[in-house]
């Protein structure tokens, strides 16, 4: 299966990064790769949400689950944790894909979000994400998220943003098929 680069968003001090075109029936899998996403505000969450066709507000219903592996810089703490506070149970908030992202020059997050069959109008839209974050508390966090948008309408918009403040970073959208 070949990956085709569709769009690259290079953000500098941006409130959000949106993909509002080219998510259609051309591909059954869309992959968003984000690189060196760095917030202006220290210790905030990197998040995403979607819209179905002709909708606005980025408030689709999500069910999700999160766990993470973490290790601090001082080598005094390493854990594997389930964090229900990052889950949604039929929620409409922006979904966390990286938590506590630091805003230092050596702090950021990077990873991938997979969105399956967003143009299907029969079934819900599944996703998963893997993100590595250098947190503001000097932890390296490997976050793992899985879930679905509980909508049968086609999704055609995805937006990424920080829970507070602006961000820098590169986000690329690929189609796989």
Phi, psi and omega in degrees: 000129182267139173265131179244122176290125182257311185213145172236124174254118175254110187255138173228117181051045183261145177288330181199171175227115187246145173241101188247009175212162176075005169265102187210197184279004179300320181233149176267350178224129174242133179241129176251121179250127182241137188233134173047048177280117187232124181277156172284328181261132183286138171076030180258172181260142172268129190224169173212161175205172185223167171232142168280167181308132178067011176261167176219170175099347181045069183214041179288153183285128183238139164240130186209167177216145187226137165219163182211152168254138182221151179211129181273159184298328181280000178061030179251358181210127174217129184212158168244123189228139164268130182237091181297341179291345178261355177284160167233141176239088184062042178265165180239010179285166171296137182275130177289130172239351172206132184245147175061036184295128179281154180255011176289164181299334180258016182238138179184186173224157178208149179172200184219141172240127179253127177239121187261129171047055185294341181271354179295135180250017178250321189244164174294166185251109181279152176212158165211157181219147172232127184222139171250133185230137166261107187282163177294342178266020178064040174246143166265123184242125171258101183266142180229123183233139172218149179176196179207152168275122182274064179223146174258350174288155179291134175270131179229001178226138173229137177230137176248143175196166174276155179292341176202137175081182183267178183210160168244157175151173179240131175231127180244140176250128178242149169254142180237128178176000000 
